[in-house]
Amino acid sequence: MADQEGAKSSGKSGTPRGVRGPQGPARPATTPSRRSSAGRPQRQRPQIPASPNDSLLVRYSRRPLTWLHSAPRWLIVIVMALALVAGLILSGPFTVLGGALLILVALLLLWLLALAWPVLNATSRVIRVFAVASLTGVGVLKILGML
């Protein structure tokens, strides 16, 4: 009897108040759970508000950035890494293709650099510009057959 009073039962076979049972507490009805077929929560597309101060680049980049954000996170990394490695490895009759892949990776990095430019400090800007310029230079040299 002392055990039942100490547990403050809710009237159900001795379970403490606030506990529903083996399933745990009920989910709140206000937050619907969108789940994919694999059982993981789906990422929702972000709503990027428009601002009158946005540059032309930012306005035209909204749709591609939304698409990139909704794509699986690993997909962009794997595709860009494969393009970078293939661009560096391809030689012989495929040298031009390798250079084009390197320039494609450099263009993506340049686009992201241009979008992030206002919030970067001077050191980050220099490092990123050097990386994009180096990648572009290697791509051009591969296309010209000098590398």
C-alpha positions as CSV (number, residue, x, y, z in Angstrom):
1,M,0.0,0.0,0.0
2,A,2.9,2.4,0.8
3,D,4.4,1.6,-2.6
4,Q,1.2,2.7,-4.4
5,E,0.9,6.0,-2.5
6,G,4.6,6.8,-3.0
7,A,4.4,6.2,-6.8
8,K,1.4,8.5,-7.1
9,S,-0.4,6.2,-9.4
10,S,-2.7,7.5,-12.0
11,G,-5.2,4.8,-11.5
12,K,-3.7,2.3,-14.0
13,S,-2.0,-0.8,-12.6
14,G,0.6,1.1,-10.6
15,T,2.3,3.2,-13.4
16,P,3.5,6.6,-12.2
17,R,1.6,9.7,-13.3
18,G,2.8,11.1,-16.7
19,V,3.9,7.7,-18.0
20,R,1.7,6.1,-20.6
21,G,3.3,2.6,-20.4
22,P,5.8,0.7,-22.5
23,Q,5.3,3.0,-25.5
24,G,6.3,6.1,-23.4
25,P,4.6,9.4,-23.4
26,A,2.3,10.3,-26.2
27,R,3.5,12.6,-29.0
28,P,2.1,16.1,-29.1
29,A,-0.6,16.4,-31.8
30,T,0.6,19.9,-32.8
31,T,3.8,18.7,-34.6
32,P,3.2,16.2,-37.4
33,S,6.1,14.0,-38.2
34,R,7.0,13.7,-41.8
35,R,9.1,10.5,-42.3
36,S,10.6,9.1,-45.3
37,S,10.3,5.4,-46.3
38,A,13.5,4.7,-44.5
39,G,12.1,6.0,-41.2
40,R,14.3,9.1,-41.0
41,P,12.7,12.5,-40.8
42,Q,12.6,14.3,-44.1
43,R,14.4,17.7,-44.4
44,Q,12.0,20.4,-45.4
45,R,12.9,23.0,-48.0
46,P,14.0,26.2,-46.4
47,Q,12.0,29.3,-47.0
48,I,14.5,32.0,-48.0
49,P,12.9,35.4,-47.5
50,A,13.5,38.0,-50.2
51,S,15.1,41.3,-49.2
52,P,15.3,44.5,-51.3
53,N,19.0,44.7,-50.5
54,D,19.8,41.3,-52.1
55,S,22.2,41.4,-55.0
56,L,21.3,40.0,-58.4
57,L,23.6,37.0,-57.7
58,V,21.7,36.2,-54.4
59,R,18.3,36.5,-56.1
60,Y,19.3,34.2,-59.0
61,S,20.9,31.7,-56.6
62,R,17.9,31.1,-54.4
63,R,16.4,28.3,-56.5
64,P,19.7,26.4,-57.0
65,L,20.6,26.8,-53.3
66,T,17.2,25.5,-52.3
67,W,17.7,22.5,-54.5
68,L,21.2,21.9,-53.1
69,H,19.8,22.1,-49.6
70,S,17.1,19.6,-50.3
71,A,19.4,17.1,-51.9
72,P,21.0,14.5,-49.7
73,R,24.1,15.9,-47.9
74,W,26.4,13.2,-49.1
75,L,25.5,13.5,-52.7
76,I,27.0,16.9,-53.3
77,V,30.2,16.0,-51.5
78,I,30.7,12.7,-53.3
79,V,29.9,14.1,-56.8
80,M,32.3,17.1,-56.3
81,A,35.0,14.8,-54.8
82,L,34.7,12.4,-57.7
83,A,34.8,15.3,-60.2
84,L,38.0,16.6,-58.5
85,V,39.8,13.3,-58.4
86,A,38.7,12.4,-61.9
87,G,39.9,15.8,-63.2
88,L,43.3,15.3,-61.6
89,I,43.7,11.7,-62.7
90,L,42.5,11.8,-66.3
91,S,45.3,12.0,-68.8
92,G,46.1,11.0,-72.4
93,P,43.1,11.5,-74.7
94,F,40.9,12.4,-71.7
95,T,43.1,15.3,-70.6
96,V,40.6,17.9,-71.9
97,L,37.8,16.2,-70.0
98,G,39.9,16.2,-66.8
99,G,40.5,20.0,-67.2
100,A,36.9,20.6,-67.8
101,L,35.9,18.8,-64.6
102,L,38.5,20.8,-62.7
103,I,37.1,24.0,-64.1
104,L,33.6,22.9,-63.2
105,V,34.6,22.3,-59.6
106,A,36.3,25.7,-59.5
107,L,33.2,27.4,-60.9
108,L,31.0,25.8,-58.1
109,L,33.6,26.9,-55.5
110,L,33.7,30.4,-57.1
111,W,29.9,30.7,-56.9
112,L,29.8,29.7,-53.2
113,L,32.7,32.1,-52.5
114,A,30.8,35.0,-54.2
115,L,27.7,34.2,-52.1
116,A,29.7,34.0,-48.8
117,W,32.0,37.0,-49.6
118,P,30.2,39.6,-47.4
119,V,30.5,37.5,-44.2
120,L,34.1,36.3,-44.7
121,N,37.1,37.9,-43.0
122,A,40.2,38.9,-45.0
123,T,42.2,35.7,-44.3
124,S,39.3,33.4,-45.3
125,R,38.9,35.4,-48.5
126,V,42.6,35.2,-49.5
127,I,42.7,31.4,-48.8
128,R,39.5,30.7,-50.8
129,V,40.5,32.9,-53.7
130,F,43.9,31.1,-53.8
131,A,42.2,27.7,-53.8
132,V,39.8,28.7,-56.6
133,A,42.6,30.3,-58.7
134,S,44.9,27.3,-58.2
135,L,42.2,24.9,-59.3
136,T,41.3,27.0,-62.3
137,G,45.0,27.2,-63.2
138,V,45.5,23.5,-63.1
139,G,42.3,23.0,-65.1
140,V,43.5,25.4,-67.8
141,L,46.9,23.9,-67.9
142,K,45.4,20.4,-68.4
143,I,43.2,21.7,-71.2
144,L,46.2,23.3,-72.9
145,G,48.1,20.0,-72.6
146,M,50.9,21.5,-70.4
147,L,50.1,19.3,-67.5
